[in-house]
């Protein structure tokens, strides 16, 4: 259960979620909801066939978490509870903490709020280390690529200032000009939100990036804010260059649908 599996489209090119039909929210919502509610023990039966006494990558826990790692949709509560039941002793406390946090956040109507909990962030450390060493998921190179400079989430008073308002499910802001820029998002909604800002390659569209399944051909660079709970703020500071950009929120609603599939995706041009 790596953070990548818990956050659909943490990178803009993770995979072709239903947003490829971004203009058809009903169709995308239906497809995503059905997948998010799927039981990991159903389908091809691989989880059922895993030997409960197996070791390493063949253990029930590793089989279940590998399925989530390949899944585009946010894990359902049922999937997380199945992981909790199968968790090895080495990380059982961390898994239980994460599962409880997401279950309680989902019951409160805002599953994305669990990402803002420092204890959840801390728990992912040993979980991901175990899954890399025992289950063979992820690697050091991938983790290094996922790191961004801490200054990205800090306000630069000397940069151009862009005020962003986040609600369900939209961003409202004026497109900035090229140069050092600080986006300050105010969460005026009732759910938790995050900004992911990415520059598209020349001639590429958001749909291209989402359909590329991890290919960097369509995305040149990307920046991610901290998560903002209702009433809070979050910042992205970056050097913007001329071209086409996009801002999305990837956090899920209670149905497991990433907010961008519901309209919280804004394309803008920097000149």
ZIHU-V693387 format. One record per pair of residues at least 4 apart in sequence whose ideal C-beta (glycine too) atoms are under 8 Angstrom apart, sorted by the first residue. I is the first residue (numbers start at 1). J is the second residue. Records with the same first field share a line. If there is no record, write none. Layout:
BEGIN
I->J  J
END
This chain:
BEGIN
1->5  6  65  68  75  80  83  95  98  127  131
2->6  65  69  124  127  128  131  137  138
3->7  10  124  128
4->10  14  69  138  146
5->65  68  69  71  75
6->74  75  102  115
7->74  115  250  251
8->14  17  72  73  74  250  252  258
9->14  15  17  19  196  210  248  250  258  260
10->14  146  196  224  250
11->146  214  219  222
12->196  198  209  210  219  222  246  248
13->209  210  212  213  214  215  216  218  219
14->72  213  214
15->72  210  213  214
16->20  72  210  211  212  213
17->28  32  72  73  210  258  261
18->27  28  29  31  32  261
19->28  206  207  210  258  260  261  265
20->207  210  211
21->27  28
22->28  206  207  260  261  265
24->28
25->29  261  262  263
26->30
27->31
28->32  257  261
29->33  255  257  261  262
30->34
31->35
32->36  73  255  256  257  258  261
33->37  255  256  257
34->38
35->71  72  73  256
36->73  74  75  76  252  255  256  257
37->76  78  256
38->42  43  76  79
39->76  78  79  82
40->47  64  67  68  79  82
41->45  47  48  82
45->49
46->50  63  67
47->60  63  64  67  82
50->54  58  59  60  62  63  64
51->58  59  60
52->60  86
54->58  59  60
55->59
56->62  134  135  136
57->62  63  66  134  135  136
58->62  63
59->63  86  88  134  135
60->64  86
61->65  83  86  87  88  135
62->66  131  134  135  136  137
63->67
64->68  79  82  83  86
65->69  83  131  135  137
66->70  135  137
67->71
68->75  79  83
69->137
71->75
73->256
74->111  252  256  257  258
75->79  80  83  102  256
76->80  256
77->81  102  103  106
78->82
79->83
80->84  98  99  102  103
81->85  99  103
82->86
83->87  95  99
84->95  96  99
87->91  92  95  96
88->92  130  134
90->126  130
91->95  126  127  130
92->96
93->97
94->98  123  124  126  127
95->99  123  127
96->100
97->101  119  120  123
98->102  114  120  123  124  127
99->103
100->104
101->105  114  117  119  120
102->106  111  114  120
103->107
104->108  114
105->110  111  112  113  114
106->110  111  254
108->113
109->190  191  254
110->190  191  192  230  254
111->251  252  253  254  256
112->116  191  192  193  194  227  251  252  253  259
113->117  191  192  229
114->120
115->120  121  192  194  227  251
116->192  226  227  228  229
117->121
118->122
119->123
120->124
123->127
124->128
125->129
126->130
127->131
128->132  138  143
129->133
130->134  135
131->135  137  138
132->136  137  138  139  140
138->142  143
139->143
140->144
141->145
142->146
143->147
148->152  223  224
150->154
151->156  237
152->223  224  225  236  237  238
153->225  226  234  235  236  237
154->235  237
155->182  184  235  237
156->180  182  237
157->182
158->180
159->179  180  181  182  237
160->176  177  179  180  181  182
161->181  182  184
162->173  174  176  181  182  183  184
163->173  184  186
164->171  172  173  183  184  185  186  195  247
165->171  172  173  185  186  188
166->170  171  185  186  187  188  189  193  195  228  249  264
167->172  188  189
168->189  190  191  259  262  264
169->249  253  259  260  262  263  264
170->263  264  266
171->185  195  247  249  264  266
173->183  247  266  268
175->268  269  270
176->181  183  240  270
177->240  270  271
178->240  241  242  270  271
179->239  240
180->237  238  239  240
181->237  238  239  240
182->235  236  237
183->195  197  225  235  236  237  247
184->233  234  235
185->193  195  225  228  233  234  235  236
186->228  233
187->192  193  228  229  230  231  232  233  234
188->230
189->193  230
190->230
191->230  251  253  259
192->227  228  229  230  251
193->227  228  234  249  251  259  264
194->224  225  226  227  228  234  249  250  251
195->224  225  234  236  247  248  249
196->222  223  224  225  247  248  249  250
197->222  223  224  236  238  245  246  247
198->209  219  220  221  222  223  245  246  248
199->219  220  221  222  240  241  243  244  245
200->204  205  206  208  209  218  219  220  243  244  245  246
201->217  218  219  220
202->243  244
204->208  209  217  218  219  244
205->209  218
206->210  246  265  267
207->211
208->212  218
209->218  219  246
212->217  218  219
220->243
223->236  238
224->236
225->234  235  236
226->234  235
227->234  251
228->232  233  234
240->245  270
241->270
242->270  271
243->269  270
244->267  268  269  270
245->267  268  269  270
246->265  266  267  268
247->265  266  268
248->259  260  264  265  266
249->258  259  260  264  265
250->258  259  260
251->258  259
252->256  257  258  259
253->257  259  262
257->261  262
258->262
259->263  264
260->264  265
END
